[in-house]
Amino acid sequence: MHTNMALRPSSNEPALPGRGDLGSIALLLDIDGTILDTAITPGSVVVSESLRWSLAQLQVKCGGALALVSGRLIRDIDNLFAPLRLPAIGGHGAEIRASADMPARARHADTIGEGLRRLVEAAAAVDPRVFIEDKASSLAIHYRLAPEIEQTLKSRIAAIVDGGTVQNLEILQGKAVIEIKSRHFSKGTAVSELMSNPPFAGRRPVFVGDDTTDVSVFQKLPSLGGVGYSVERPMPNANGMFRSPREVRGWLAALAGAKEAVGK
């Protein structure tokens, strides 16, 4: 496996894990913009058969300690990667499934109220190309089709959250998406919980993420003895950087034992 597939900030940083590490690490992978190329809409992303093969092989080689960590709900993750079923953290930490043969469970009962939902819908009506993804525990406002209204939309959503009666809400700014969720859960706290459960317990977490929505995981990794890698841009507390999702797929294919780790 070629360790130069990821850019490390200095020679003092840990090397990118290779095949020999699979018995001792837990692979934690963000989805959109990390192992999948970003698409115009969440439903138009493409999962290649080669990626499914890599993930299936690595799930076995890691003793089941491979999880997808996403803002998507776990049911949507399952549909996207079907027939493959993996441990997962969904909804930015609102859901968790520590084992592929277990049902997903909610970590918190926090939901978005109807009043807040109506206000967000009104704000998003500024442009018909903006659409809202309702995850019950959060609202994602997607504007990739209308990038020119980014600042207007951000201002409107910020005003709603700042002036609302619902407490403990936060705004996550992603790639052409604004997400409103409770502060009571995050990807980082969910990863900490996941790492206390078998088959993840006792392993070193290796996380790959691409966006500000992954910051909470990068912040948690030092206390868990783990390492993290960003994609396309440096991230705080990341130990290195992949140049693209394709490069991440290539690394995963090499770990899985593909003859040609092309990362399609």
N, C-alpha and C positions, 0 to 999 in steps of 0.2 A: 504494500500500500504506500503510495507516494504522499509523504507528510507535507510536501509543498503545495498540496491542493488547497490548503488554507493559509492565509497570511497571518503570521504571528507578529505581534508588535515588537518583541525582542527575544533574544536567544534565551533569556531567563524564564520565559513562559513555558508551560507544559506542552509537550508535543501532542499533536492530534492523535487521538486513540486509534490503534490498529487492531487487526484480527486477534492478536494475542491478549488484548484487554477485554474481550467480550465476556469472559467469565467473571469479571469483577466490576463491570460498569453497568449503569442503567441508562439507556438511550431515551432522551426526552426531546421530542421534535415538535416544534410549531408547524403549522400546515401552510397557510397562505403566505406566499412570499418567501418561504423557507424551503420546503420540499416540493411545493407546487408553484409554478409561475403565476404571478398575479394576473387576474382576468378582469374584464369590464364589470362583470357581476359575479357574486359568490357562486351562482349556479352554473357559470360557464367555464369553470376551471377544468383542467384535464388531468386525470390520473392515468399514467401509462401502465401497461402490464409489467414492464420492467421494474417500475417502482413498487408495484404490489408484490412482485417476486422478491425484491430486496427486503422489504419490510417483513414478509412472511419468513424468510430465511433468518433474518436477524432476531425476530421474536423467539425463534427456537434457540439460536446460538447464545442469546442473552438469558436463557432460562425463563423467558416470559417477561423480562424486565425491559420492555420497550413500550413507551406510551406516547400518544399524540396529545399535545397540549395546545388547545385552540380556543378561540372565541366562538367557534361554531358549537352548537349543541351536540351532544354525543350521538343522538339519533341521526343527525345530519352527517356526522363523521362516518357512521356506519354505512349510511346510504352511499356516500361518496366513495368509500374504499371497498364496498361489497364485491365479493363475498368475504373479504378479509375483515376480521373483527379483532381489535386490539384494546389493551388497556388505554384509558383516555381521561383527560381532564377537559371538560367542556364549559362553554359559556363564561370564559375568563375566570374559571375557578368555581362557578356555581354548582358544577356537577363533577363527579369523580367515579371512575370504575378502575379498581386496582388490578383486576384480573379479567381476561377476555371472556371467561365463562360466568362472570357475575353480572347482575343487572346494574345499570347506572343508578346512582343515588344523588339526591340533591344535598349539598353541603349546607345550604342556608335556605330559609323560606322566603327571603326577600323577593318581592315582585314589583313590577312597575305598575303604579296605580292608573286608573282610567283617566283621571284628571290630567296627570302629566302626559299621558299618551296623546290626549286630544291637543294639548298645547304643542307638542312636538310635531304632530301631524300638520297643524296649522303653519308652523314655521317651515316645514319641509315643502309646503305647497307653493313656496316662492318660485319653484321651477318643476315642471312635470317630469323632468329627467331624474329628479331626486326620489329615492325610494327608501322606505323604512323596513327594516328587518326586525320583527317583534319576537324576542326570545323569552318573553315572560319575565325573566330575571334581569333583562337589559333591553335597551332599544338601540339599534345600529342604524345610523342615517348615512346612506351611501350617496356620494355625489361624484363618482368617477366619470359619469357621463356629462357632468356640468361643472368642470373644475373652476370655471371663472367666477362662480358664486361662493367659493370656499370661505372667504372672510365674512361675507354676509351671513352665511349659514352658521359659522362658528359663533359669531356675535349673538345671533338669535338664540341658539341653544344655550350659550353661556348665561344669557339673561334669564332664560326659563329656569335653569338650575339654581342660579344665584337668588332669584326672587321667589322661588317656590316654597311651599310649606313642608315638603318632604325633606327630611334630614338625612345626612350621611350619604348623599349621592356624590359621585365623581364623574368627570368626563375623561374618556380615553380618546386621544387623537391618534388615529391610525392612518394608513395610506388611503386617502380619499374616503375616509369613513370617520364619523364621530359617534362614539358609543357612550350611552348613559347607563351607569350601573351603581349598585350599592358599594360603599367602602368596606362592607363587612366581609367581602371575599375578593380574592385576586388569584391570578395564576401562581404567584409566589407562595401564598399560604397553602394552596392546594398541592403544589409540588412538595412542600414540607410534609404534608399529611400523607401523600402518596409514598414518599420515601420511608415512612415508618411502617408500611405494610409489605408483607411478602407478595411477590418475589423481589421487591425493590430494596427492602431493608438490608443494610449491611453492604450495599453496593455504592460506588462512586457515581453520582449523577453527572451526565454529560448532556448539556442542553444546547440546542441550536434554535435561535429565533432571529427575527428580522426587524421588529418594529418597537415603537414605544410601548405598545401593549405587553411587551415581553420584559420590560424593565424590572418588574417585581420579581421575576424568576432570577435574572442576573444578580439582583441584590441578595437573594437568599442563598445562592450557590456557595459562597465562602463558608457559611456556617454549616453547610451540609458536606463540606469537603469536596465539592464538585468543581467542574470547569464549564465554561460556556463560550459559544462561538456565535458571532453575529453574521448577518448576510447582507452584502452589498454596501454596508456602511458601518463604521465603528459604533459600538454601544458601550455605555458606562458599565464597568465591571466585566466586560467580555474579555476572554483570554486570547482571542484571535478572530479572524474574519474570513468567511467564504466570499468569493467574488460574485456568486449568483446561485439561485436555486439549482440550476443545472450542475454546478460544481458540488453542491451538497448531495444531489442524487448520485453523482459519480463516486463520491466518498462512500456512500451507503452501499452502492453496488460492489465496490472493492471490498468493504468489510464483509459483505454477504458471500463473497467468493465468486463473483461473476468473472468470466474469462476476459471480458472487455468492459471495464468500468466506464462506460461512456456517459452515463447519467442522462439519458434521453428524457 
